[in-house]
């Protein structure tokens, strides 16, 4: 489905606001803010919600915003979440609305997620087309710092209880405007490991007088790659990647220590726990074999994102009614990326879906991958994604006739 055809599916109330909402998205893109620093972004979100008649609560998770709209006598409550933070990346798109702040940009599309939910918020408030309560959750610090977990710790679901909660992410590599759904485990857990291999430095010409942490680190890296192949059931998914190794700064000097940083992924909690056990054991045993020591700091970060079956089927039905079966991804597979919306799904039934951002390898087509300095959210998907949120609210909180 080409982006131009998407306009035929956009709700009239959303379509009327689309130019303004795209301009708002461009403003957010030009003024990115990093995790827990989303001060101007949250100010803008809170101001818009208040203008449109939402009760606005601020401060959850530091810079989080929740907008609440209650209509009619319906008892059901719906939560929809958007993330707001940017990344510490230097933008290279050359767009007229490119980041005005050196070293940070919206390289994951959270500007688009926020603008999309605001577009839906405006339509819902104006058309008053549901019976019940909508909580719109604008979350800080999705990018690795657990903003969802912090909002929950600050009482998100106690203060704003939800019968179900939903969120979406744009996805480059898929046709713009196509919707994707996955029941059960959809995204992997994400844990980080910081390893310090401590040896005894010395002259590179006399290695026998040193305890070489570089050689030990090399053995550890190779040994780590046997865990997935020899300790994990081949039918399961697991990833162990060493993304950083730092030690020494001269070719003829054996350093005292080497630091390594790992990322670890899995879908099931049992595999996640197994990986932690085996990684720790392999690192320490290899270090001992090489005559050095190893300190392992295991950072238990994001759990796997597991979609509720019934909520996901409902979410898919809403999309099917809006854009048709032909615009639903039929061969979608679980993703090995991670998402801290997983914390919300541990507390409340719900579903996380994806919307195609475009294909190709350039920001102009929407296909440039996220976390890339050349990425940009595809404005063509904003109206259809906002229409989806409006339809989801209408279906989840139907008015009585």
C-alpha positions in Angstrom: 0.0 0.0 0.0 1.5 3.3 -1.1 1.5 6.3 1.3 -0.9 8.2 -1.0 -3.5 5.5 -0.6 -3.3 5.8 3.2 -5.1 9.1 3.0 -8.2 7.2 2.0 -8.2 5.5 5.4 -7.5 8.5 7.6 -10.4 9.7 9.7 -11.8 13.1 8.6 -11.2 14.5 12.1 -7.6 13.5 12.1 -7.0 14.6 8.5 -8.2 18.1 9.2 -5.5 18.4 11.9 -2.7 16.6 10.0 -0.8 19.7 8.7 -0.6 21.2 12.2 0.3 17.9 13.8 3.1 17.3 11.2 4.4 20.8 11.9 4.3 20.0 15.7 6.3 16.8 14.9 8.9 18.8 13.0 9.2 21.2 16.0 9.8 18.2 18.3 12.4 16.9 15.9 14.3 20.2 15.8 14.3 20.3 19.6 15.3 16.8 20.8 15.8 16.1 24.5 17.6 13.2 26.1 16.2 10.8 28.7 14.8 12.5 31.8 15.6 15.9 30.3 12.4 16.2 28.2 11.4 19.5 29.9 10.3 21.4 26.8 8.7 18.4 25.3 6.6 17.6 28.4 5.7 21.3 28.6 4.4 21.3 25.1 2.5 18.0 25.6 0.9 19.2 28.9 -0.1 22.6 27.3 -1.7 21.0 24.3 -3.6 18.4 26.4 -4.9 21.1 28.8 -6.0 23.3 25.8 -8.1 20.3 24.5 -9.8 19.7 27.9 -7.7 16.9 29.4 -6.9 16.7 33.1 -3.1 16.8 33.1 -0.8 15.2 35.7 2.9 15.7 35.5 6.0 14.4 37.3 5.6 10.7 37.0 9.0 9.3 36.1 10.4 12.9 36.4 9.2 14.4 33.1 6.3 12.1 32.4 2.8 13.4 31.5 -0.6 11.7 31.7 -3.6 13.3 30.1 -7.0 12.0 31.2 -10.3 12.4 29.5 -13.5 10.9 31.0 -16.7 10.9 29.0 -20.1 9.4 29.8 -20.7 6.9 32.6 -18.6 4.0 31.2 -16.5 2.2 33.8 -13.8 0.9 31.4 -10.4 2.6 31.1 -7.9 2.6 28.3 -4.3 3.6 28.3 -2.2 4.6 25.3 1.5 5.3 25.6 4.0 7.3 23.6 7.7 7.8 24.4 9.3 11.3 24.2 13.1 11.0 24.5 15.8 11.4 21.9 19.2 9.8 21.4 22.8 11.1 21.8 23.5 11.0 18.0 24.7 13.8 15.7 22.0 14.2 12.9 23.1 14.1 9.3 19.8 14.3 7.4 20.2 17.9 6.3 16.4 18.4 6.7 15.1 21.9 7.2 13.8 20.8 10.6 16.9 18.9 11.6 18.1 18.9 15.2 19.2 22.3 16.4 21.1 20.7 19.3 24.6 19.3 18.6 25.0 15.7 19.5 21.4 14.7 20.0 18.5 13.9 17.6 15.2 12.0 17.4 16.8 9.0 15.7 14.1 6.5 16.8 10.9 8.4 16.0 9.7 9.3 19.4 8.9 12.7 18.1 6.5 11.0 15.7 5.1 8.8 18.4 4.4 11.8 20.6 2.9 13.9 17.7 0.7 10.9 16.7 -0.8 10.5 20.1 -1.4 14.2 20.4 -3.2 14.1 17.0 -5.4 11.3 18.3 -5.9 13.2 21.6 -7.2 16.3 19.8 -9.6 14.3 17.7 -10.9 12.4 20.7 -11.4 15.5 22.7 -13.2 17.3 19.8 -15.4 14.5 18.7 -16.1 13.0 22.1 -16.7 9.6 20.5 -16.2 7.2 23.4 -17.8 6.3 26.7 -15.3 5.7 29.5 -11.9 7.0 30.4 -8.8 7.4 28.3 -5.4 7.9 29.9 -2.8 9.1 27.4 0.7 8.3 28.8 3.7 10.3 27.6 6.7 8.6 28.9 10.3 9.8 29.3 13.5 7.8 29.0 12.6 4.8 26.9 16.1 4.6 25.4 17.8 2.4 27.9 17.0 4.2 31.2 13.7 2.6 32.1 11.3 5.5 32.0 8.3 3.1 32.0 9.6 1.4 35.2 10.1 4.7 36.9 6.6 5.9 36.0 5.2 2.6 37.4 7.3 3.1 40.6 5.8 6.6 40.9 2.3 5.1 41.0 1.2 5.2 37.3 -1.3 2.3 37.4 -2.4 3.0 41.0 -3.3 6.6 40.1 -4.4 5.9 36.5 -5.7 2.3 36.4 -6.2 0.8 33.0 -8.1 -2.2 31.8 -5.6 -2.4 28.9 -2.7 -0.4 27.7 -1.3 -0.1 24.1 1.6 1.5 22.3 3.2 1.4 18.8 6.6 1.9 17.2 7.4 2.9 13.7 9.3 0.3 11.8 11.6 1.0 8.9 11.9 -1.8 6.4 8.1 -2.3 6.2 5.8 -0.6 3.8 4.6 2.7 5.2 1.3 2.5 7.0 1.1 -1.3 7.3 0.3 -2.6 10.7 2.0 -5.5 12.5 0.8 -7.5 15.5 2.3 -10.4 17.4 0.6 -12.4 20.2 2.9 -13.5 23.1 6.7 -12.7 23.1 7.3 -10.0 20.5 10.5 -8.3 21.6 13.5 -9.7 23.5 14.7 -8.9 27.0 17.8 -6.8 27.1 20.5 -7.1 29.8 24.0 -5.5 29.9 27.2 -7.0 31.4 30.2 -5.0 32.3 33.3 -7.2 32.8 36.6 -6.0 34.2 39.5 -8.4 33.6 42.2 -7.6 36.1 45.7 -8.8 35.4 49.2 -7.5 36.1 50.7 -5.1 33.6 54.2 -5.3 32.1 56.4 -4.8 29.1 55.2 -6.4 25.9 58.6 -7.8 25.3 58.5 -9.7 28.6 55.0 -11.3 28.8 56.1 -14.0 31.2 56.5 -11.4 33.9 52.9 -10.1 33.5 49.5 -11.6 33.8 48.0 -10.5 30.5 44.3 -9.4 30.7 44.1 -8.9 26.9 44.8 -12.6 26.1 42.4 -13.5 28.9 39.7 -11.3 27.5 40.2 -12.8 24.1 39.7 -16.3 25.6 36.6 -15.1 27.4 35.0 -13.7 24.2 35.5 -16.9 22.4 34.2 -19.0 25.3 31.1 -16.8 25.6 30.1 -17.8 22.1 29.7 -21.4 23.1 26.9 -20.6 25.6 24.2 -20.1 23.0 25.4 -23.0 20.9 26.0 -25.5 23.7 23.8 -24.5 26.7 20.7 -23.1 25.1 18.0 -25.3 23.5 18.4 -24.8 19.7 14.7 -24.1 19.5 15.1 -21.1 21.8 16.3 -17.6 20.9 19.4 -16.2 22.7 22.0 -13.6 21.8 25.3 -12.7 23.5 27.2 -9.9 21.8 30.4 -8.3 23.0 30.1 -4.7 21.8 33.0 -3.1 23.4 36.5 -4.1 24.6 38.9 -1.4 26.0 42.3 -2.0 27.4 45.8 -0.5 27.0 47.0 2.3 24.7 50.4 1.3 23.5 51.6 -1.7 21.4 54.5 -2.6 23.7 52.7 -2.4 27.0 50.6 -5.1 28.6 47.8 -3.2 30.5 46.7 -4.0 34.1 43.1 -4.4 33.1 40.6 -4.7 30.2 37.0 -3.8 30.2 34.3 -5.5 28.1 30.7 -4.6 27.6 28.1 -7.2 26.5 24.4 -7.1 25.5 22.3 -10.2 26.2 18.9 -11.0 24.7 16.3 -13.7 25.1 12.5 -14.2 24.8 11.8 -16.4 27.8 12.6 -15.6 31.4 14.1 -19.1 31.9 16.6 -18.6 29.1 17.3 -15.1 30.4 18.2 -16.5 33.8 20.3 -19.4 32.2 22.3 -16.8 30.2 23.1 -14.9 33.4 24.3 -18.0 35.2 26.4 -19.3 32.4 27.9 -15.9 31.4 29.0 -15.3 34.9 30.5 -18.8 35.3 32.3 -18.8 32.0 33.9 -15.4 32.5 35.2 -16.3 36.0 36.4 -19.8 35.1 38.2 -18.5 32.0 39.8 -15.7 34.0 41.0 -18.2 36.6 42.5 -20.5 33.9 44.5 -17.5 32.5 45.8 -16.4 35.9 43.8 -13.2 36.1 40.6 -12.2 37.9 37.3 -10.9 36.5 34.7 -8.7 38.1 31.2 -9.2 36.5 28.6 -6.4 36.8 25.4 -7.9 35.5 22.7 -5.2 34.8 19.3 -6.7 34.7 17.6 -4.2 32.4 14.4 -4.7 30.3 12.3 -7.9 30.4 11.0 -9.4 27.2 7.9 -7.7 25.8 5.0 -10.1 25.9 1.7 -9.1 24.3 -1.5 -10.3 25.9 -3.3 -12.6 23.5 -6.8 -11.1 23.8 -5.6 -7.5 23.7 -3.5 -8.2 20.6 -6.4 -9.9 18.8 -8.6 -6.9 19.6 -5.9 -4.5 18.4 -5.5 -6.4 15.2 -9.3 -6.4 14.6 -9.3 -2.6 15.0 -6.6 -2.2 12.4 -8.3 -4.7 10.1 -11.4 -2.6 10.2 -9.5 0.6 9.5 -7.0 -0.3 6.8 -8.1 -3.7 5.6 -6.5 -7.2 5.9 -4.3 -6.4 2.9 -2.5 -3.8 5.0 -1.7 -6.0 7.9 1.7 -7.7 8.0 1.1 -11.4 7.4 4.6 -12.8 8.0 5.7 -10.8 11.0 8.3 -12.5 13.3 9.4 -11.7 16.9 12.0 -9.0 17.0 15.3 -9.2 18.9 15.3 -5.5 19.9 13.9 -4.5 23.3 11.3 -2.0 24.6 10.6 -0.8 28.1 6.9 -0.9 27.4 7.5 -4.4 28.6 7.4 -3.1 32.2 3.9 -1.8 31.6 2.7 -5.1 30.1 3.9 -6.8 33.2 1.5 -4.7 35.2 -1.4 -4.4 32.8 -2.8 -6.5 29.9 -2.2 -4.8 26.6 -0.3 -5.0 23.3 2.6 -3.4 21.4 2.2 -3.1 17.7 4.4 -1.7 14.8 3.5 0.5 11.9 5.7 0.4 8.8 7.8 3.5 8.3 8.8 2.8 4.7 11.3 0.8 2.7 14.6 1.7 1.1 17.7 3.0 2.9 17.1 6.8 3.0 15.2 9.1 5.3 13.1 10.4 2.4 11.6 6.9 1.9 11.2 6.2 5.6 13.4 3.2 5.3 16.6 4.3 7.0 16.9 2.2 10.2 16.4 3.7 13.6 19.4 4.8 15.8 21.0 6.0 12.6 22.1 9.6 12.0 20.2 9.7 8.7 16.9 8.5 10.1 13.6 10.4 10.1 10.1 9.5 11.1 7.8 9.2 8.0 5.2 12.0 8.2 3.0 10.0 5.9 2.2 7.5 8.6 1.3 10.0 11.3 -2.4 10.5 10.2 -3.1 6.8 9.8 -1.5 5.9 13.1 -3.4 8.7 14.8 -6.6 7.4 13.2 -5.8 4.0 14.5 -5.6 5.3 18.1 -8.9 7.1 17.7 -10.6 3.9 16.4 -9.0 1.8 19.2 -10.6 4.2 21.8 -13.9 4.1 20.0 -14.0 0.3 19.9 -12.6 -0.3 23.4 -14.9 2.3 25.0 -18.0 2.1 22.7 -20.8 4.6 23.2 -24.3 3.3 24.0 -26.9 3.7 21.3 
